[in-house]
Amino acid sequence: MKVAGVITEYNPFHNGHKYQLKQIKRLTSADYIVVAMSGDFVQRGEPAIIDKYERTRMALLSGADLVLELPSVFATASAEFFARGGVSVLKNTGVVDTLCYGVESVDHELTKLVTGVLKNPPAAYSASLARLIQGGMSFPAARSRALCEYFQDKYDSSSEKLDAFIASPNNILAIEYEKALMDCDITGFPIQRVGEGYHSTDSTSEFSSATAVRGVISTLVDVNKRNSITNMQLDNSGISAKLSQLMPSGCADILVDCILGGHIVLPDDVSDMLYYSLLTEKDTGYEKYADCTKELSAKIVKNIYKYESFTQFCNLLKSKNLTYTRISRVLTHILLGIEKDDFNICMDNPYLRILGFKKSSGELMHLLKKRASAPLITKVADAPYELISKDIFATDLYGRLCHSQQNEFTHGVVII
């Protein structure tokens, strides 16, 4: 039996994701696909636009066979820890033999070269990185430039191609996946992405990015709140048809139901909760939280009374050497109580939280129970609370944001 794995967010699931799952089955001849998916908060440092159970349902309807939760500690982390956490989840299943991931360009030679440098940084690269950061560059920009400097005489290609490869968020994740795979028996399998780039806001393409899809949803929710659009009016406005152009029809139906039920969550919906968390620890600072430096903690304290909303505060704090995404992650870590030591604690105490599976995947589930090297959690009430307390807290907060009556103890595994 051949089992492929995917590490993802599906925020939300769209046509590009369905294309990837089809390509995985076609190119790897996988019998089953196991997905390690972010929970209710995602890597950009924001709440997911719909909850993890609805996103699980979308995935199972569109080609996935089993969905496991990527713990919130890793789901909201930088690319390195996001990748390490995802690979750890798939490795601990004992059944996944291939990790498939999307890339802007399939370049095995360059991927291996960059992976080797980042795994065991040469002195020349480290010196360049330190110099560029001290010069005021953000870490992602400095890393990209330092790699270009290191490879300029070692890689037979144009500097433009090298720069473009390293600057792509999907390629950087691919490199981090390959780094994490060096320590296990799972094989990496890159798949060429199709359609718009990661940051594209173009919603006219069949393969629009998740960013563009969220933009369409955000516009709809704003209109819905202002005008109290009914289901009939929603259909008449063409929004349902629009969503069906961007994602599989079953996923569009789920999304429309979430919109009409008031269960969509946008980044600024966390604003009041976050401000309370910031005020609570204003006197002690925030340096204990993941990714937060002493300097950023001081900057948050200095500007706290200028706080208006989550996104406004991220924009206020960002600078040449501090990206919006870095700040949003730190603020989300403060909100969720994710501290620096939690990465190691979670890595040392792995678990496999099952969010959903297909009835037709009986053979896979049987093998999973035999081979898993970490506890399988299907019922939260039966799991040691300390093991998944961060995820329970994150979901409790999210439930308040999306007006859900369900919680981790009442919501069952999604079975299709």
Order of alpha helices (4+ residues) and beta strands (2+ residues): beta-alpha-beta-beta-beta-alpha-beta-alpha-alpha-beta-alpha-alpha-alpha-alpha-alpha-beta-alpha-alpha-alpha-alpha-alpha-alpha-alpha-alpha-alpha-beta-alpha-beta-alpha-beta
